[in-house]
Amino acid sequence: MINALLLAVSEEQLRSKLCGDLPLVILGSIIAAIGVAAVVVQLSRWQSGERVLLWFGLFAGPYGLRLLTNTTPFQMAFGELRVVWPFVSKLVEFATLVPALLLFEDFYGKGWRSSVRWLI
């Protein structure tokens, strides 16, 4: 009787956690798919000098993956290594930093030095 009660409580907690993580799973999947699609489109038009889609895709793909790695369903699907998942999440988070900065540079230019070069 007590085992059934404990199992029911844990099932209810798991169901609640899975329902809470569902928006992150959906959003992470959509963002990762958009990132992959951006990289594929950029590779198909490689001759153009613009790299905005490449940087966006290399930023959005890992960001969506980071959202997915923080969810319970993803962690349950790939094993419950509670020690490993925070490191994977941080590694993916740091991997998004360089493409994000390159995307920022493509949007806003090289910075204040290039805009005041004529003064020097």
N, C-alpha and C positions, 0 to 999 in steps of 0.2 A: 504494500500500500504506500509506504513512504517512498520507495523507489519510483513508483508511478507518479507520485506527486512531484518529486524532484525532477523527473524527466519532463513532466508537463510544464513546470516552471521554466526549465532551461529551454524547452522548445518554444515557449512563448517569448522568452527573452531573445532567442535567436531570430524568430520571426519578426520581432520588433526591430532588431538591429538590421536585418535584411531589408525591411521596408524603409528604414531610415537611410540606408545606403543606396537605394534604387535610383534616386536622382543623380547621385555622383557617378554611378555606373553608366547611366544613359549619357550624361554630359561628358564624362571622360571618353566614352566610346565615340561620340560625335566629334569632339575636338581632335582626338587622335586620327580619326578617319579624314577629317578636313586637312590635317597636317600631312598625312600620307598623300592625299590627292594633290595638295599644293606642290609637293616635291615631284610627283609624277608629271604634273603640267609643266613645271620648270625644266625637267629633264627633256621633255618633248620639244621645248623651244629654247634649247641650250645656246643657240647661235645669237640670241639677243643679249645685249650687254647687261640687262637688268637682272639682279639677283634677289629682288624683294620676295618673290614667291618661295625661293629656296630657303631664305632665312626665316620666313614665316612658317614654312612647313617643318623646318628643323627645330623651331620653337614650339609650335602647336602640337606636334606629334609626341614628343616626350612630356609635355605638360599634361596632355590627356592621359598618357600612361601613368604619370604621377598621381593623377586623380584616381585612376583605377587601382593602383597599388595600395591606396589608403582605405579601400573598402573591404568589408568582411567577405563578400562573395568571391572576390578575386583572390584573397588570401586563402580562403578555404579551397578554391579550385587548384591552387598551385602549392598547397601544403601549408601547414600552420607553423612555420618557422618564425616565431614571434621576435626572435633576435635578429633575423636577417632583414625583415621587411622595413624597419626604420632606415637601415643603411641603403637598401635599394631605393627607397623613396628619396633620400637625400642625394644619392648619386645621380638619379634622374633629374632632380631639381637643379643640381649644379650643372648638369649637361645642358640645361635650357638657357643658362646665363649667357654663353658666348653667342648663340644665334640671336638671342633677344637684343644684345648690344649691337650686333651687326645689322639687325633690322632697324633699330633705332638710328644707327648711323646712316643707313640708306634713306630714311625718312627726313632726318634733320641735318645731314651733312657731317663734315669732319669736326665741326665745333667752332669755337670762337677764334681760333688761330687762322682758320681759312677765311673767315669773314673779315678779319682785320689785317690781312696780309698786305694790303695796299698801304697801310700805315708804316710798315717796317721798311 
